[in-house]
Amino acid sequence: MKRTKIVCTIGPASEQKSTLVKMIRAGMDVARLNFSHGSYDSHAQTIQHIRAAALQVGKTVAIMQDLQGPRIRVGEVHRDGIELQRNEAVVFIPQSFINYKLLITGKEKIIPLGYEQLYKFTRAGKHILINDGLIDVQVTRVKDKFIYGKVIKPGMIFSHKGINLPGMTIEADVITEKDKQDLKFGLSQHIDWVALSFVKEAANVVALRKLLGKQPVKIIAKIERKEALDNFDKILTVTDGVMVARGDLGIEVKPADVPLAQKEIIQKCLYAGKPVIVATQMLESMVINPRPTRAEVSDVANAVIDHTDAVMLSGESAFGKYPVESVAMMSDIVHKTEQSRYDDVPLHYLKLKHETIEDAISVVADDLAEQHQVKAIVVHSVSGHAARMIARHRPKKSVLVLTNSVHTRQQLALSWGVQAMVIPTCRSLDQLIQITSRTLVKQRLVKRGDYIVLVTGQPVAKIGGSNLVKLHLVS
């Protein structure tokens, strides 16, 4: 069984239940819904299909809502798109100014903007990148609310493609009004994770936490801005997880800086025991081809060797020709890499200071499992925190979690190597041990006569109370 989790973006190519069943069987652990696209009705139906498919397969699949954030996009253009030629003159105009019957007027080719304030944040000599940087327009002048430019890298423009302004800071709220409405909808659908786009600082995550209130939803901070890299340590202290969103990050910083940033982010998340996702273009060529490039295979494998919690499919599973095959290919790469001798955590990664009891407990549990004929590390956890602390050591033994919280079971689907199950609330250690043995044997995860390392707390069922490690013989 693979240990690194797979996040799949769900879209037109994968939203049907029959396809989702195949993707789950192929290795999907988390379903990501991109709220830059789609209606509430379509998202609600997709969520229903995901849950029905997971139930049919008998596997836990978490649901992640990805908020759009203050994304600058091309406005509405003709369905055939706008073709830009090298050195061609263009003008970016607020969408509300455009006569849609005349997409080309005078000398300049008109590009509508969904964000009307863009003119405030650029100037002559700067660059506007479109569609993940595939199209490059150099600004020649800004007049009134119009931005004039010259095409440096040509290409086709379609509605709602993303726009980046490398090196420029755009003063816009990270959590938009659209995000707030989308979040309300997501909460009504009982999502497990919410991803916050274009995070700049820790305060952005704190603001989202306030909007969540007492809702048991975990937060993913997407690292896709230079400011987020600069403020990463503080962001990590307040978020529940991290996504290395390499698409926009590779535009905001030099492409050569992205691999090193990815490795550093993974290392810090590993130390903190917080799940980290490596995302964007992992098997990009499988959007149209049945097999990935060798470079893409190496990219996935190296993320696994770096010890990411999860790898992610975007367009490959959302609108590509081969959504199921993409999951199967990624799962195969992950599994083979994990079986190799390269998949060992370097000791310098986890020089823990044992600052908390759970730090010490996690080290003891991992050591005990390595030194004895142990079948699995079994964690009784209300919040899932103890399980994540243990999983950061990347133990060779299975990490099985027993919890009385459905939310915790769902959220742990994102954490490396963790398999979670729901059990009734236990009132004593003896009752917990009895239910643990019965549940694991019934699920055929252990046999009678196997040893397990049991991690729990006294008193039982107290959040944050893991303070006991027991070598237990299943009977």
Secondary structure, DSSP 8 states (H G I E B T S, - for coil): ---SEEEEE--TTT-SHHHHHHHHHHT--EEEEETTS--HHHHHHHHHHHHHHHHHHT---EEEEE---S--BB----TT-EEE-TT-EEEEEEGGG--TT-SEETTEEEEEES-TTGGGG--TT-EEEETTTTEEEEEEEEETTEEEEEEEE-EEE-TT-BEE-TT------SS-HHHHHHHHHHHHTT-SEEEETT--SHHHHHHHHHHHTT---EEEEEE-SHHHHHTHHHHHHH-SEEEEEHHHHHHHS-GGGHHHHHHHHHHHHHHHT--EEEESSTTGGGGT-SS--HHHHHHHHHHHHTT-SEEEESHHHHT-S-HHHHHHHHHHHHHHHHTSTT-S--GGGG-----SHHHHHHHHHHHHHHHTTEEEEEEE-SSSHHHHHHHTT--SSEEEEEES-HHHHHHGGGSTTEEEEE----SSHHHHHHHHHHHHHHTTSS-TT-EEEEEEESSTT-TT-EEEEEEEE--
